[in-house]
Amino acid sequence: MTNSRNKALLLALSAAAAATALTAATLPAQAAPAPRAEAPALGWHPCAKPGGPATQECADLPVPLDYDDPAGPQVSPLPLDRVYLLNPGQSLSVGDRTLRAFRPPLFDNPATVGFFDDRTGTCYSSDCFGAPLPTADLATCPDVAEVDAEDLKAAQLLWASVDSPWAQNVDPARFLATADPLRSAGPGTVLSTHLPPATGLTPRLLDTLTAVPGLTPYTGPDQAALEQMLATFAPGPH
């Protein structure tokens, strides 16, 4: 497990260093800023919603798809009536299915909300089960079952120590109780950002959570380590 953790960490650090070196080697001279487009006048109109202020007004402001081409194609922001705020424990009918909101056990933002899709039995867990995988082929594979089970667990614990450092200081019993909604729902497929789809692996994912409380805190590279890595990359051709 330690070796897998080190490999995953080295991969992440090497990728970051490569991107930094490549950017430094290929960054072109800064171009003069594009002329600033004049903002159009806003056309305000009544848009009161049931239960909302009767005097509410709205205005749409199209913005450029490409800010380097302000006179090019435009797009309007998402209308407010297409936005629906949902808190854990609430649900929303979206036609042929109902989405039930829950708080994932691990998160990097207190506003994070996951969803259960009652039609497909799929759980959208935000980044709860993310894992830095050692190759691009594994990171983009159709099912995370292709990853060795121990390597996957080590990578997920590394992700948890980086993305949810608060979990290192929680009461284990109270933390594990936060997985009850997932355990009760028993989704057939778990979708998580930073992880390929996980089908039929929910019990294993939940077992990994038991090792999260008390994890050794993640310590990132310092300046000396960064400079040492950058020195191994030769600058690209200009």
C-alpha positions as CSV (number, residue, x, y, z in Angstrom):
1,M,0.0,0.0,0.0
2,T,2.9,2.4,0.9
3,N,4.5,1.7,-2.5
4,S,1.2,2.5,-4.3
5,R,0.8,5.7,-2.3
6,N,4.3,6.8,-3.2
7,K,3.8,6.0,-6.9
8,A,0.5,7.9,-6.9
9,L,2.1,10.9,-5.2
10,L,5.1,10.9,-7.5
11,L,2.9,10.7,-10.5
12,A,0.9,13.7,-9.3
13,L,4.0,15.8,-8.5
14,S,5.7,14.9,-11.7
15,A,2.7,15.9,-13.7
16,A,2.5,19.2,-11.9
17,A,6.2,19.8,-12.5
18,A,6.0,18.9,-16.1
19,A,3.1,21.2,-16.7
20,T,5.0,24.0,-15.0
21,A,8.1,23.4,-17.0
22,L,6.3,23.1,-20.2
23,T,4.4,26.4,-19.6
24,A,7.6,28.2,-18.7
25,A,9.3,26.9,-21.8
26,T,6.6,27.6,-24.3
27,L,4.8,30.7,-23.0
28,P,4.7,33.3,-25.8
29,A,5.2,37.0,-25.4
30,Q,2.1,38.6,-24.0
31,A,-0.1,40.1,-26.7
32,A,-1.7,43.4,-26.4
33,P,-5.2,43.2,-24.8
34,A,-8.2,43.0,-27.1
35,P,-10.2,46.2,-27.4
36,R,-12.8,46.4,-24.6
37,A,-16.3,45.8,-25.9
38,E,-19.0,48.2,-24.8
39,A,-21.5,46.5,-22.5
40,P,-25.1,46.6,-23.9
41,A,-27.9,48.3,-22.0
42,L,-29.8,45.9,-19.8
43,G,-33.5,45.4,-20.5
44,W,-35.2,44.8,-17.1
45,H,-38.5,42.9,-17.0
46,P,-40.8,41.5,-14.2
47,C,-39.9,38.0,-13.2
48,A,-41.7,37.4,-9.9
49,K,-41.9,33.8,-8.8
50,P,-44.5,32.2,-6.5
51,G,-43.6,33.0,-2.9
52,G,-40.9,35.5,-4.0
53,P,-40.9,39.3,-4.0
54,A,-43.7,40.7,-6.2
55,T,-41.4,43.5,-7.4
56,Q,-38.6,41.1,-8.6
57,E,-37.1,42.1,-12.0
58,C,-34.6,40.3,-14.2
59,A,-32.3,41.1,-17.1
60,D,-30.3,38.9,-19.4
61,L,-26.8,39.9,-20.4
62,P,-25.3,37.8,-23.3
63,V,-21.6,37.3,-22.9
64,P,-19.0,36.2,-25.4
65,L,-18.1,32.5,-25.7
66,D,-14.5,33.6,-26.2
67,Y,-13.5,36.8,-24.4
68,D,-10.6,37.2,-26.8
69,D,-13.3,37.7,-29.5
70,P,-15.8,39.9,-27.8
71,A,-17.7,40.5,-31.0
72,G,-18.0,36.8,-31.8
73,P,-20.7,34.3,-30.8
74,Q,-22.6,35.2,-27.7
75,V,-24.3,33.1,-25.0
76,S,-26.9,34.0,-22.4
77,P,-26.5,32.9,-18.7
78,L,-28.5,30.0,-17.4
79,P,-32.0,31.3,-16.6
80,L,-32.8,31.4,-12.9
81,D,-35.9,29.2,-13.4
82,R,-33.6,26.4,-14.5
83,V,-31.7,26.5,-11.2
84,Y,-33.0,24.5,-8.2
85,L,-31.3,24.5,-4.8
86,L,-31.5,21.2,-3.0
87,N,-30.2,20.3,0.5
88,P,-29.4,16.9,1.8
89,G,-32.6,15.0,2.7
90,Q,-34.6,16.7,0.0
91,S,-35.6,15.3,-3.4
92,L,-36.5,16.6,-6.8
93,S,-38.6,15.1,-9.6
94,V,-37.0,15.5,-13.0
95,G,-39.6,13.8,-15.2
96,D,-38.9,10.1,-15.4
97,R,-36.9,9.9,-12.2
98,T,-36.4,11.4,-8.7
99,L,-33.1,12.7,-7.4
100,R,-32.6,12.4,-3.7
101,A,-29.9,14.6,-2.2
102,F,-27.5,13.4,0.5
103,R,-24.2,14.6,2.1
104,P,-21.3,12.5,0.9
105,P,-19.1,11.2,3.7
106,L,-16.0,13.0,2.3
107,F,-16.0,16.4,0.7
108,D,-13.8,19.4,0.2
109,N,-16.6,22.0,0.4
110,P,-19.4,22.2,3.0
111,A,-21.9,23.0,0.2
112,T,-21.2,19.6,-1.5
113,V,-24.3,17.6,-2.2
114,G,-24.5,14.1,-3.8
115,F,-27.6,12.5,-5.5
116,F,-29.2,9.1,-5.8
117,D,-31.0,8.5,-9.0
118,D,-34.0,6.2,-8.2
119,R,-34.5,5.1,-11.8
120,T,-31.0,3.8,-12.6
121,G,-29.8,3.0,-9.0
122,T,-26.8,5.3,-9.6
123,C,-25.2,7.4,-7.0
124,Y,-23.5,10.7,-7.9
125,S,-21.0,11.2,-5.0
126,S,-19.2,14.3,-6.1
127,D,-15.5,13.7,-5.3
128,C,-16.0,11.4,-2.3
129,F,-14.2,8.4,-3.7
130,G,-11.6,10.1,-5.9
131,A,-8.2,8.5,-6.5
132,P,-5.1,9.6,-8.3
133,L,-4.4,6.6,-10.7
134,P,-1.0,5.8,-12.0
135,T,-1.7,5.9,-15.7
136,A,-4.0,7.7,-18.1
137,D,-5.4,4.4,-19.3
138,L,-6.6,3.5,-15.8
139,A,-7.8,7.0,-15.1
140,T,-10.1,6.8,-18.2
141,C,-11.1,3.1,-18.1
142,P,-14.8,2.3,-18.2
143,D,-14.9,0.6,-14.8
144,V,-12.6,1.1,-11.8
145,A,-12.7,-2.7,-11.3
146,E,-9.8,-2.7,-13.7
147,V,-7.6,-1.2,-11.0
148,D,-5.9,-3.5,-8.5
149,A,-8.0,-3.5,-5.3
150,E,-5.1,-2.6,-3.0
151,D,-3.7,0.0,-5.4
152,L,-7.2,1.6,-5.6
153,K,-7.6,1.7,-1.8
154,A,-4.2,3.3,-1.3
155,A,-4.9,5.9,-3.9
156,Q,-8.3,6.7,-2.4
157,L,-6.8,7.1,1.0
158,L,-4.2,9.4,-0.4
159,W,-7.0,11.4,-2.1
160,A,-8.9,11.6,1.2
161,S,-5.9,12.9,3.1
162,V,-5.4,15.6,0.5
163,D,-8.9,16.6,-0.4
164,S,-10.6,16.1,3.0
165,P,-8.0,16.8,5.6
166,W,-10.6,17.5,8.3
167,A,-11.5,13.8,8.3
168,Q,-8.2,13.0,10.1
169,N,-9.6,14.6,13.3
170,V,-13.1,13.3,13.5
171,D,-14.7,10.8,15.8
172,P,-14.6,7.5,13.9
173,A,-18.0,6.3,14.9
174,R,-19.7,9.6,14.0
175,F,-17.8,9.8,10.8
176,L,-18.8,6.2,9.7
177,A,-22.4,7.0,10.5
178,T,-22.4,9.6,7.7
179,A,-22.1,6.6,5.2
180,D,-25.4,5.2,6.3
181,P,-27.4,6.9,3.4
182,L,-25.0,5.3,0.9
183,R,-25.2,1.9,2.7
184,S,-29.0,2.0,2.8
185,A,-29.4,3.0,-0.8
186,G,-27.0,0.3,-2.0
187,P,-26.4,1.9,-5.4
188,G,-25.4,-0.4,-8.2
189,T,-23.1,2.2,-9.7
190,V,-21.2,5.0,-7.9
191,L,-20.0,7.9,-10.0
192,S,-17.3,10.1,-8.5
193,T,-15.2,12.9,-9.9
194,H,-11.5,11.9,-10.2
195,L,-12.5,8.2,-10.5
196,P,-13.8,5.9,-13.3
197,P,-17.3,4.5,-12.8
198,A,-17.6,1.9,-10.0
199,T,-20.2,-0.8,-10.7
200,G,-21.0,-3.4,-8.1
201,L,-18.2,-2.1,-5.8
202,T,-20.2,-0.1,-3.2
203,P,-19.4,-2.4,-0.3
204,R,-15.7,-2.1,-1.1
205,L,-15.8,1.7,-1.4
206,L,-17.6,1.9,2.0
207,D,-14.9,-0.4,3.6
208,T,-12.2,2.0,2.5
209,L,-13.9,4.8,4.4
210,T,-13.3,2.9,7.7
211,A,-9.5,3.7,7.3
212,V,-10.0,7.4,6.8
213,P,-10.2,8.7,10.4
214,G,-6.7,9.1,11.9
215,L,-5.0,9.1,8.5
216,T,-1.5,10.6,8.5
217,P,-1.8,14.2,7.4
218,Y,-0.7,14.8,3.9
219,T,2.4,17.0,3.5
220,G,3.1,18.4,0.1
221,P,6.5,19.1,-1.5
222,D,8.4,22.2,-0.3
223,Q,10.2,24.7,-2.5
224,A,13.5,22.6,-2.5
225,A,11.6,19.5,-3.7
226,L,9.9,21.5,-6.5
227,E,13.2,22.9,-7.7
228,Q,14.8,19.5,-7.6
229,M,12.0,18.1,-9.8
230,L,12.0,21.0,-12.2
231,A,15.8,20.5,-12.7
232,T,15.1,17.1,-14.2
233,F,13.0,18.6,-17.0
234,A,14.9,20.0,-20.0
235,P,13.2,23.1,-21.4
236,G,11.4,22.5,-24.7
237,P,12.3,24.1,-28.0
238,H,11.2,27.7,-28.5
